[in-house]
Amino acid sequence: MVKGDILGHEFMGEVVELGAAVINLKRGERVVVPFPIACGNCFFCQKAMFSLCENSNPNAGMAEKLWGYSPCGIYGYSHLLGGYAGGQAEYVRVPFADVGPLRVPDSLSDEQVLFLSDILPTGYMAAENCDIQPGDTIAVWGCGPVGQFAIASAQLLGADRVIAIDRFPERLRLAAMKLGAETIDYSEDNVLEALKELTGGRGPDACIDAVGMEAHAYHDIAYAYDRMKQAMLLESDRPVALREAIMACRSGGTISVAGVYGGLIDKFPAGALMNRSLTIRTGQTHVQRYMRLLLARIEKGEIDPSFIITHRMKLDEAPAAYRMFRDKQDDCIKVVLTP
Amino acid sequence: MPRKRNLMRADRLGYVVGGVALIVWALRRPGLLRAGVGGLGGWLLYQAYTGSNPMFKPLGIHVNPQPAQPHIAETLVVEEAVTIARPREEVYAFWQRSENLPLAAEGEVELTREAAGEELAWRTMRAEKLMHFGSLTLRDAPGRRGTIVMARLEYVPAGGSLGAVLARVTGRSPQRLVADCLRRARALLETGEAPTTTGQPAGRR
């Protein structure tokens, strides 16, 4: 990111102007915009892997250096992914608008459909990647907004039990009270032992990492090691949750990674992964693949994503909102900004 | 096994001068500095002797000791490829417009070979000076996935291969420009536009 960049990759709004090739939208229509910018025509878009679009990242050369090949462009995000101006603004430019934006029905409020832009599909894809079978127990690391939607989606897709792991009481409370998940507070309990016990000594059938590269941990030597290496710029990401998810997962199970990683990690338990036939599935969310399906679920009342909203603020209060979210003040889980 | 020569001839003299200079400088310094800098000088001399720099392969720097152009002793070679989900004739027609060729903006482009649907070769001149020459080879991608375009470009780098190393590290290399050009072509051919963030608003003043 560069100072002055316009943030925001989860947004919706009214169409005010259209490019000549956009014939499926009209001015005045209310649309939700998916965060991956996708052309709709390339090899990956044709395979519905929209977040891997080959044609939307003007800085693909930068991404190739770090990651080998480039994924799609994303609004209000790292310049590795194009540095597109984001949606925390009164106006935003939406490239390939004939592919991404989804028109939403008047019967649903903004707050019910806004999260179709990212976190609801992200939680859903995380659960779908677990390939849930009847009787399965799914463990979810991180009960932020994505974690909450991963829990809800795992239930929608037929999980028998969902175990939610976090340390913030308000998040654990939401997962338990609203969604009926069992919870583990990792600041109190040893997660591996607790999961082993809760799953009859076998481990969860699939584990969802909804944390990513900025994980925290308590009384963990590896965590202190990651912090130290990060301070010396020798490691970019802290994979505490990922390591734990791999160690916790039952043999032959799946680790589904929704949390974002950016660079390199250390002490990756490759031995556990290989010897216990584990599968890792991950990716930036192919939002366009899930929007219609999830809109239908919202319309049918199977899920109302607005339950995660704790704060509603004005766009010019954004700095205070970011501070509050970072410092976890006032039980903040999700802030919605309006112009 | 002897390593394959990958230093340019002009570089080898530079490596000798640089290596000797470092060793002479190091002789008058205290122990640790003498060992470090002297060692570096020795390493440069060794590379000049073998004609091979072990960093070039990981950096993707390839020297062609026998370029197919008169009056040029040796060149650096850039090779990039892209798969475009469009039929071969369409892709060929796009590249026939010389302004679309890689690094075309650097001079006057002359097409030197045209094999319809298969190959295009060109050279780029600026004020009688040959800037670079290259070719594009087209073939069908397997499984009806469109057209594979292989680009090859040869040039004489300013500052020898050291200049090329610097360009590579700073991301301003011909390699990057060729790759960007191929990506732009794919976007234009597949979608009719090449997305950009140039000119977008920001909170900067």
Chai-1 contact restraints between the chains, C-beta under 6 A:
chainA,res_idxA,chainB,res_idxB,connection_type,confidence,min_distance_angstrom,max_distance_angstrom,comment,restraint_id
A,G4,B,A202,contact,1.0,0.0,6.0,A-B,restraint_1
A,G4,B,G203,contact,1.0,0.0,6.0,A-B,restraint_2
A,G4,B,R204,contact,1.0,0.0,6.0,A-B,restraint_3
A,C39,B,T191,contact,1.0,0.0,6.0,A-B,restraint_4
A,N41,B,E190,contact,1.0,0.0,6.0,A-B,restraint_5
A,N41,B,T191,contact,1.0,0.0,6.0,A-B,restraint_6
A,C42,B,E190,contact,1.0,0.0,6.0,A-B,restraint_7
A,F43,B,A85,contact,1.0,0.0,6.0,A-B,restraint_8
A,N55,B,A187,contact,1.0,0.0,6.0,A-B,restraint_9
A,N55,B,E190,contact,1.0,0.0,6.0,A-B,restraint_10
A,N55,B,T191,contact,1.0,0.0,6.0,A-B,restraint_11
A,S56,B,P195,contact,1.0,0.0,6.0,A-B,restraint_12
A,P58,B,P195,contact,1.0,0.0,6.0,A-B,restraint_13
A,P58,B,T196,contact,1.0,0.0,6.0,A-B,restraint_14
A,P58,B,T197,contact,1.0,0.0,6.0,A-B,restraint_15
A,A60,B,R183,contact,1.0,0.0,6.0,A-B,restraint_16
A,G61,B,R176,contact,1.0,0.0,6.0,A-B,restraint_17
A,G61,B,A179,contact,1.0,0.0,6.0,A-B,restraint_18
A,G61,B,D180,contact,1.0,0.0,6.0,A-B,restraint_19
A,G83,B,T197,contact,1.0,0.0,6.0,A-B,restraint_20
A,Y84,B,T197,contact,1.0,0.0,6.0,A-B,restraint_21
A,A85,B,Q200,contact,1.0,0.0,6.0,A-B,restraint_22
A,A85,B,P201,contact,1.0,0.0,6.0,A-B,restraint_23
A,P95,B,P195,contact,1.0,0.0,6.0,A-B,restraint_24
